[in-house]
Amino acid sequence: MRFVEGRWVEVADRVLVRRYAELDLSVGLVMGDGGCLVVDTRGDERQGAELLAEVRRITRDPWTVAITHSHFDHSFGTRSFLDCPVWAHEGCRADLVENGGRARDEWERYYRDLERPDIADDIARTEIVPPDHLVADRTRLVVGGRPVVLAHLGRGHSGNDLVVHVPDAGVIFAGDLVENGAPPAYEDAYPLEWPATLAGLLGLLDRPDDGPGPDGTTEFFPASGDTTTSTSGPGSGSGSGSGGTVVPGHGDPVDRAFVLAQHAEIAALAELCERVAAGLLTPADAVRLSPYPEETTEIALGRAAGSPWEGHREGSGPPR
């Protein structure tokens, strides 16, 4: 089914997705008893305020924010949600502090070039707010009594990808590790590492619960408005089994079969990158054999070779 602009859709018990036509963006809301978690905050303060107002139409509970990665369309709306805990991977904070101002300028110019001064002005006025609660590997929150896992499974679409796993609902907010409706974006990516990271996401889908970590411990942090803490594992919940729902950062929610197919494509492109680097294949042959369009493949080849992304063709923007 297609999602209507500005419409909340419940993809599992008290797990909602809100879809936007601009950049085909998806954001999320996870509700518990007495607390909620907002997943990503949109691309500027005005957009963040709109999202906040829509969250308030559904629940009056205090919120916590989780950011899936540092790119502007997922993180620049955070100012509207303060004061609250804002969780993200530690690399997300570093990237926003070091490069957020430059990204804001690039996207302002991009929208002015598109003759969208309304969006350009909103981006220019936006205050970039770095996250204040950082995840290195994995953190378990309690959202209104409900376990939610924030996991950095490795680098892929960016250097600071974070997935949000709701084990009792079988839902994963994947950020831009998964893309529906367009090829994956490689401008800021790690093409050779992305397949393993996405395999880790598939592994989460196959576990009915996200249990203790490798050292046998499980630590919970109470989310905003939640007074419950625990040192035991998550409740049994219904789990996702081998099914489950994955919410991409862009496009409609998908199932495991979709992610598995995209993993095969991303792995195939990674292999082509490796063969070009080894001198076993020309870039032109890699483009011909790639599962993705020429521009996507060329960007991935450059990133795999360690070359920074240096620009965009007409109609595309900076890294997102």
N, C-alpha and C positions, 0 to 999 in steps of 0.2 A: 504494500500500500504506500501511496505517496503522502508525505506529511505536508500539511498546509502551513504557510508562513505564519509564525507567531502562535502556533497551536501546541499546547502540551499534549503528549501522548504517553500513557502509562504502558511501559514495555514489560513490567513485572510488578509485583506487589510493592506499591509506594516507591517505585523507581520510574522517573519521568524523563522524557527527552523533549527539548524544545528546539524546533527547526527554524532556520532563517534562510531566506533566499540569497542574501548577501554572502558571497563566498560559500554558499551551500552549507552553512555552519550548523553544527549540533552542539548544544550544551545540555547539562544534566542536573537533576535534582533527586537526591535520595532522602527519604523521610523516615524518621523513627518516631518514638514516643517522647516528645519534648525537645527534639532537636532535628536539624536537617543539614545536609551537605550539598553545596552548590559546586558543580563541576564545570570549571572555566567561566569566564566573566565577560566574554565578547571583546570588541576591538577598540573601544574608546569609552570615555566617562559617560557620554550620553547613552550609548548602547548598554553599558553596565547598569545605569539607572533604570532603563526600561526593563531589563531582566530582573532587577531587584523588585520593581513594582509588581511584576508578574509572579515572582515567588511569593510576595506578600498576599497576593490574591488567593493563594493556595494554602499557605500556612503562616501562622504568626510566631512559630517557634524560632528561637535563635539559630543562627546558621554558622557553619564553618565553610571555608572555601578551599577547594583543591584545584591546582592549576596543572594541566597535563604537560605543558611545555611552554617555553618562553616566547614563542612567536606572538605577534601583536594581537591577532584575532582571537586568541585564547586567554590573554593576560592583561590587556590594557584597560579593561573595564573594572578592575579590582577596587579602585578608589571609592566607588559608590557603595561598596559592601562594608567598609570599615565602620566601627572597630570590631574585628573578629579575627580568629586565627586564620592564617592563609598558609596552606601547606603546598609544597612543591619540592622537586628535586633540588639538591644544593647547587647544581649547575644552572638551574633556572634563575636563581637569585643572581649568581655571578654574571650571567649573560644579560639580564635586565639592567644591572648596575653598569656594566661595561659598555653595552651596545644598544641599550633601549632607546637612548636619545637619537642615535643614528637611524635606528629602525623607524622611529616615529617620523623623522624627517623624510625618509625614503617613501614611506607609505603616504604621507601628506602630498608629496610630489606626484606619486602614482595616481592618486585620486584627482588631483588638479589636472593632470594630463588627460584623464578620462572625462574631464568636465563635470566632476562631481564635487563642487566646492563645499557643499554641505558636509559631506563626510570628511573632506580634507580639513575643514575648519575644526570639526570635532576632534580629529586626531591631533591637530596642532595644539589644542587647548588641554589635552589630556595629561594628567600627572601620572607618571609611571610609578607604581607601588610594588616594590620587590616583596616576595613572600617572607614571612618571619618565622615559619616553622619548616625546618628542612629535613628532607629524607635523603639518606645516603644509599640505602639498599631497599629496606622494607619497613613500613610502620603500620601498625594496626590501630585504628581509631574505633571509638564507640560513638555512634551517631544515634542519639535517642534510644540507647540500649541495643543498638544494632551494629554488629561488627562490619567494618569496612576496611579493606586492606589497600594501602598505597604502596605500589611496587615499582622500582626501577629495575627493569629486566635486562637492561643494556642499552647501547646506543643504536639508533635506527634513523628515524626521520630527523632527529636532532640529537644533540649531545646530552639532553636532559629530559628525555621522555619518561613520563610517569603514567602508569595505568591505575585505574580506580576499580577495585574488584568488590562487588557486593555478593559474597558467597551464598547467602540464604536465598537470593533471587536468581543466581546464575547469570549475572550481568557484569560485563566489563566495559568501562569507558576507556577506550584505547587511545584517545587523542589521535594524532595523525600517523601513528604506526599502522593504522588501517585506513584506507581511503575508498569511498564508494562513489562512483559517478565520474571519476577522473583518475588519471594515472597518479601513483604516489609522487609526492613532491620531494625532489632530491637536492634542492639548492643548498640546504644546510645539513645534508644527510651523511651517513656513514654506510655506504652501500655494501661493504664487505661484512659488516657486523649486523646489519638489519635482519638477515634471515634467522640468525640465532636468537635475536631478541623477539622476533615474531613467533618463533617456535616456543619460547618461554610463555608467551601469551596463550598459545594453544594448550600448553600444559596446565595453565590455570583453569581453562575451560573444562579440562578433563578431570579436575579434582572437585568433588562435591563440597569440600571445605578447604580453606587455606589454613592449614594447621601450623604447628610450631616450626620455627626455622631450623637450619642445619644444626644449631647448637642445642636444640631441644627446648628452647624457651619461646614464650609468646608474651609480648608486652602490649598492653592497650593504653592508649591515651584518650581521656574523655574529650569529645568534641565540645564546641561551645554550647552551653546550656545543659550539658549532660553531666550528672554527678556520679555516674557509674564508672568504676574502673575494675579491671580484672587482670589476674595473672594466669588464668587458665585459657585453654583454646576456645575458639568461637563455638557457638551453639551448633547443633547438628544441622538445622535448617533444611530446606528442601534440596539445595544444591543444584548444580547444573548438569551433572552426569557428563555425557558426551555431547550434549546439545548446548544450550545457553544462548545468550544474546550478546553481541558485541556492538557497541556504539562507536562508530568512527567519528573523528573530529569534523569530517565533512561527509555529507550524504546520509542516507537512511540507515537505520540499524540493520545489521546483518547477522547471519548464523555462522556456525563453525565451518560449514562447507565453503562459504564465501572466503573466510579467512584462510582456510587451507589452500584454496586455489590461488589467492593472492600471495601467500607464502611461496608457492611454487614459482610464481612469476618473479618475485623479488629475488629468490635464490638463483633462478636462471640468469637474471641480469648480473647478479654478483659473480657468477661463474664467468660470464662474458668479460666482466671487468678484470678478473684475475688472468684470463687468457690474453687479453690485450696487454696487460702489464708484463706478462711473461714473454711477450713477443710472438705468441702463438696465433694471434688473430689481429687483423687490422681494425682500427676503429670503424671503418666503413662496413666491414663484415659484421662487426658487433651490432651496428645499427640495423643491418638487414636481418639478423637473427633474433633481435630483441623482441620480447613480448610487448614493449612499450614504444610510443612514438619516438621519432628521431630526436626531438629536442630533449625529452626526458632522458633518453639513453646517453646523449652527449653530455648532459649535466652530470649524470651518474658516473660516466667514465672519467670526467674531470675530477670529481670529488674523490673517487677511488685512487686516482693518481696523486692526490694531495694538492690539487690546484684549487684555489679559492674560486667561488662563484663570482663572476665579474660583471654581471648585468642580466638583462632580460630582454626578450623579444617583445614586439608590440603585442599588447593584450595580456601579458603575464606580469606579475609583480615581484617584489623582493621575496626572500624566504618567508614562508608561512607554514 
